[in-house]
Amino acid sequence: MSTEESLTNTTADTAADSALPNIDPGQLHRPAVADFTAPDGGHPPRILLLYGSLREVSYSRKVVEEAARLLLAMGAEPRIFDPRGLPQPDSGEEAHPKVQELRELMLWSEGQIWCSPERHGAMTGILKSQIDWVPLNLGGVRPTQGKTLAVMQVSGGSQSFNAVNQMRILGRWMRMFTIPNQSSVAKAFMEFDEDGRMKPSPYYHRIVDVVEELVKFTLLLRTNKDYLVDRYSERVESAEQVSQRVNQRAI
């Protein structure tokens, strides 16, 4: 067999192997640079901050408040949700004012910061309950899909990363873009002064890093989030089929 014949056969074999008989060609998109929208110069990045403790002296709340100050300095618009008074998920109180407030903030936000104490090696139920009140689909809109996320935790003892690792898994499940950086503040009770402000330290510097990175990613992704999370599997389904699948009352 000549070299030319060998090349011809190889090309034919490759073409046969690359066929996609299970694909709907009308719904298979080829990503291109031209599909992306340039970052806009509109409103400030909208960042929702959640914390995971109801204690009067809550270090996760103090970290979130410090992060909100940094967000303002970086040109963002932060809003902190107060979880006090939020009913338990599945309590049948979807019309509760705190539930409605949380859901409205989820829709308003373009990025989020979650900060939880580590309790029994995990995030707290207070933080998880806030997320559990937000369904994957709300009136035909996915409240968290495509939004950016930064995760932080505070610990009473030595540094740990169990809570932030859990929150990363949760963020992925909520279809969010979790930034690479994160913060874990050990012995948090030693990191704040009498006025509730965080002392200068490597822990504080890391929080600055996280907030800065979140703002950057939010500015970069917010105008393209719908395109980035557009999925072939959902394009081949009708809107009604998608709604039935993600809103199964029996679950």
C-alpha positions in Angstrom: 0.0 0.0 0.0 1.4 3.4 -1.0 1.8 6.3 1.5 -1.0 8.2 -0.3 -3.4 5.2 0.0 -2.6 4.8 3.7 -3.3 8.5 4.4 -6.6 8.2 2.5 -7.7 5.2 4.5 -6.7 6.8 7.8 -8.7 10.0 7.0 -11.8 7.9 6.1 -11.5 5.9 9.3 -11.1 9.1 11.4 -14.2 10.6 9.7 -16.2 7.5 10.5 -15.0 7.4 14.1 -15.9 11.1 14.6 -19.5 10.7 13.5 -22.1 11.6 16.2 -25.2 9.7 15.5 -26.8 10.5 18.9 -26.4 14.2 18.5 -29.1 16.7 17.4 -27.0 18.8 15.0 -29.4 21.7 15.4 -28.7 21.9 19.1 -24.9 21.3 19.1 -23.1 24.6 19.4 -19.5 25.3 18.6 -18.2 27.8 21.1 -16.4 30.8 19.6 -14.8 34.0 20.9 -17.3 36.0 19.1 -20.1 34.5 21.2 -18.8 36.3 24.3 -20.0 39.7 25.4 -17.4 42.2 26.5 -17.6 43.1 30.2 -19.9 46.1 30.6 -19.4 49.4 32.4 -22.8 49.4 33.9 -23.9 49.1 37.5 -21.5 48.0 40.3 -21.2 44.3 40.9 -24.0 43.1 43.1 -22.7 40.9 45.9 -24.9 39.0 48.4 -23.2 38.0 51.7 -24.5 35.1 53.9 -23.2 34.1 57.3 -23.8 31.0 59.4 -24.3 32.0 63.1 -27.0 33.6 65.2 -24.8 34.3 68.2 -24.7 37.8 69.5 -20.9 37.8 68.9 -20.8 36.1 65.6 -17.4 35.9 64.0 -18.7 34.7 60.6 -20.9 37.8 60.6 -17.9 40.0 61.5 -15.9 38.5 58.6 -18.8 39.2 56.3 -19.1 42.8 57.5 -15.4 43.2 56.9 -15.8 41.8 53.4 -18.7 44.2 52.8 -16.4 47.1 53.6 -13.8 45.8 51.2 -16.4 45.3 48.5 -17.6 48.9 48.8 -13.9 50.1 48.6 -13.6 48.1 45.4 -16.6 49.6 43.8 -19.1 46.8 44.4 -22.6 46.9 46.0 -22.8 44.5 48.9 -25.9 43.4 50.8 -25.8 41.2 53.9 -28.7 38.9 54.6 -29.7 38.6 58.3 -30.8 35.0 58.9 -32.5 35.8 62.2 -36.2 34.8 61.9 -35.8 32.6 58.8 -38.0 29.6 59.3 -36.7 26.1 58.8 -36.8 24.7 55.2 -39.8 22.5 54.3 -41.8 24.2 57.1 -44.4 25.2 54.5 -43.7 28.9 55.1 -42.6 29.9 51.6 -44.6 33.2 51.9 -42.7 34.1 55.0 -41.1 37.6 54.6 -37.6 36.4 55.4 -37.9 33.6 52.8 -39.1 36.2 50.2 -36.3 38.6 51.1 -33.7 35.9 50.7 -35.1 34.7 47.3 -35.2 38.3 46.0 -31.6 38.9 47.1 -30.6 35.7 45.3 -32.1 36.9 42.1 -30.7 40.4 42.6 -27.1 39.2 43.2 -24.4 38.6 40.5 -21.9 37.2 43.0 -22.0 35.9 46.6 -19.9 35.4 49.6 -20.7 32.5 52.1 -19.0 32.4 55.5 -19.7 29.8 58.1 -18.3 28.7 61.4 -16.9 25.1 61.3 -19.1 23.1 63.7 -18.6 19.4 64.2 -16.3 19.4 61.1 -18.9 21.0 58.8 -20.7 24.2 57.9 -23.5 25.1 60.2 -27.2 24.4 59.7 -27.9 28.1 59.8 -25.9 28.6 56.6 -27.2 25.4 54.9 -30.8 26.4 55.7 -30.4 29.7 53.8 -29.3 27.8 50.7 -32.0 25.1 51.2 -34.7 27.8 50.9 -33.5 28.6 47.4 -34.8 26.1 44.8 -32.8 25.4 41.7 -35.8 26.8 39.7 -37.8 29.7 40.8 -40.6 30.9 38.4 -38.6 29.7 35.4 -35.4 31.3 36.6 -32.5 29.5 38.2 -31.7 31.9 41.2 -28.0 31.0 41.5 -27.0 29.6 38.2 -24.0 31.4 36.7 -23.3 33.6 39.6 -19.9 33.8 41.2 -19.2 32.6 44.7 -16.4 33.0 47.3 -16.3 30.8 50.4 -14.9 31.6 53.8 -15.0 30.0 57.3 -14.1 30.8 60.8 -12.8 28.3 63.4 -12.6 28.4 67.2 -9.4 26.3 67.1 -6.7 25.5 64.7 -7.1 26.2 61.0 -9.3 23.8 59.1 -10.9 23.7 55.6 -13.9 21.3 56.1 -16.6 24.0 55.9 -15.2 25.7 52.8 -14.8 22.4 51.1 -18.4 21.6 51.8 -19.5 25.0 50.6 -17.6 24.4 47.4 -19.6 21.2 46.7 -22.8 23.1 47.5 -21.9 26.0 45.2 -21.2 23.5 42.4 -24.6 21.9 43.0 -26.2 25.4 42.8 -24.4 25.8 39.4 -22.3 28.7 40.6 -18.7 29.7 39.6 -16.7 29.3 42.8 -13.5 31.3 42.6 -10.2 29.5 43.3 -9.2 31.5 46.4 -10.8 31.0 49.8 -10.3 32.1 53.4 -10.2 30.1 56.7 -9.7 32.1 59.9 -8.4 30.1 62.8 -9.0 31.1 66.4 -11.3 33.8 65.1 -11.9 35.1 68.7 -8.3 36.5 68.6 -8.6 38.2 65.3 -11.0 41.1 66.1 -10.6 44.2 68.3 -13.1 45.5 70.9 -14.9 47.5 68.1 -15.5 44.3 66.1 -13.0 45.2 63.4 -10.5 42.6 62.2 -6.9 43.1 63.2 -4.1 43.3 60.7 -2.8 39.8 60.0 -2.2 37.3 57.2 -5.8 36.2 57.7 -7.0 39.7 56.9 -4.8 39.9 53.9 -6.3 36.6 52.6 -9.8 38.0 53.0 -8.7 41.1 50.9 -7.4 38.6 48.3 -10.7 36.7 48.2 -12.8 39.8 47.9 -10.6 41.3 45.2 -10.7 38.0 43.2 -14.5 37.7 43.5 -15.0 41.2 42.1 -12.7 40.5 39.2 -14.4 37.2 38.3 -17.9 38.8 38.7 -17.0 41.7 36.4 -15.6 39.2 33.9 -18.4 36.6 33.9 -21.6 38.5 34.7 -22.4 39.5 31.2 -21.7 36.0 29.9 -23.2 33.9 32.6 -26.2 32.8 30.6 -24.0 31.7 27.7 -21.5 30.0 29.9 -24.2 27.8 31.6 -26.2 27.1 28.4 -26.3 23.3 28.1 -26.9 21.0 25.2 -28.9 18.6 27.3 -31.3 21.3 28.2 -31.5 22.7 24.7 -32.8 19.4 23.4 -35.6 19.4 26.0 -38.6 21.6 25.8 -39.1 24.2 28.5 -42.0 22.2 29.9 -39.8 19.1 30.2 -37.1 21.0 32.0 -39.6 22.5 34.4 -41.1 19.1 35.2 -37.6 17.6 35.8 -36.3 20.2 38.1 -39.5 20.8 40.1 -40.5 17.3 41.1 -42.8 17.8 44.1 -42.1 14.3 45.3 -38.4 15.0 46.0 
